[in-house]
Amino acid sequence: MSPDVGGGLTVLFMPESAYGPTNQCIGLGKVLLDKGHTVVFAAEASWAGRLTPYGFVEDLVDLTAPDPDAGAEAAGQFWIDFINETAPEFAKPTIEQLATFVQPTYQALIDGARYCEPQLREIIARHRPDVIVEDNVVSFPALMTAGAAFVRIVSCNPLEVRGDDIAPVFSGYPADDRSGWADFLNEFDRTHGETWTAFDAWCREQGAPALPTRDFMHISPTANLYVYPRELDYVDARPLGQTWHRIDSSVRETDEQYVVPPGVADRPADSGLVYLSLGSLGSADIALMQRLIDVLGTTRHRVIVSMGPRADELRLAENMTGAATLPQTTLMPQVDLVITHGGNNTTTEAMHFGKPMILLPLFWDQYDNAQRVHELGFGVRLATYAFADGELVGAVDRLLADTVLRERMAAVGADIRARDGLRKGAEIIERVGLEHRAPSGG
């Protein structure tokens, strides 16, 4: 901590109400807390009671009007409900999802930002943070206009930061084939133009700057962090300015230890240990989850299943164990292969621990992560709803038997862990807060 500034900082985090961004902020916040700073979470209300055990201050927001008749919600229930309602859209090509999923998702996020703007202003007035950190895909003007230093985190695929020489975000299109890029962008503009124009006008009415073209999130003039391993990054095709800082991974250190049950740990010599997770939202697609379980149940391998919020509706095979939630960061080092939806947290954590992947993308940037891992040879992308049983079994067997790839992944993981993105990110947030506070506090 700077000797010129007495006392700790007050750092306010505002993550999107989903496990990925919230866990990302928990990891960074815990490092800052351990360094003597006060960490406040202005998270969505369904996270009540889940953040204080880490030592954080909870001052939560509602993104919609509370239902007085509703019982206690699962963390992130706002998005679990939304995903459940729109799950049929996930089988469509990505260009068709722009109208039926991506635009409604942006609109839901925007509605939440508008609704909680007065709440955020009150929270900021109560805590007077030195630095405000937002991990979301739409702007909350109260966070930018508070007079505190503002840090943006991109914990989705960094194609979110657009450029002419990279594939359009949400497309899942190959880097070396531009044939569909223009049509995808034209469809994005057609489906999102009015939504963007209205949100840009509202942000400016709240005192925030104009939004960048096609983007629903402002770039911080001070510091922008993005979470993505160097081995997957796009900076050769789309260089970033000096305010941008890559965190190669940001693996939280708050998960409890995971012990593999004996029946799964004691596996035959010719079998592997596989981790299956479609994330807290994707796992709510019961039909897809059960099909994956049934197919993997025919293999000689052992499988650990993250079963999600509807765990009681799933039937595991004899070669499996699982639970509704699992401590992913302590479980993943023990497995040989990860089957994932391609969410940014799971993708970067698999790279961090050096694990090859099979990717079954569902929505948002998961297609981009799946394509990137596939085209760079760190795993295999399959058609989520159209794969043949033999394709999945064959991919599992092939990746587990590929000793060259597994050695390559182990080396990549060791390099990523050595770069210690978690502490790098926390140090950047700390430095920004201290530099902002120094003129008045030093």
Secondary structure by P-SEA (a helix, b strand, c coil): ccccccbbbbbbbbccccaaaaaaaaaaaaaaaaabbbbbbccccccccccccccccccccccccccccccccccaaaaaaaaaaccccccccccccccccaaaaaaaaaaaaaaaaaaaaaaaaaccccbbbbbcccccccccccccbbbbbccccccccccccccccccccccccccaaaaaaaaaaaacaaaaaaaaaaaaaaccccccccccbbbbccbbbbbcccccccccccccccccccccccccccccccccccccccccccbbbbbbbcccccccaaaaaaaaaaaaaaccbbbbbcccccccccccccccccccccaaaaaaaacccccccccaaaaaaaaaacccccccccccaaaaaaaaaaaaccccccccccccaaaaaaaaaaaaaaaaaaaaaaaaaaaaaaaaaaaaaaaaaaaaaaaaaccccc
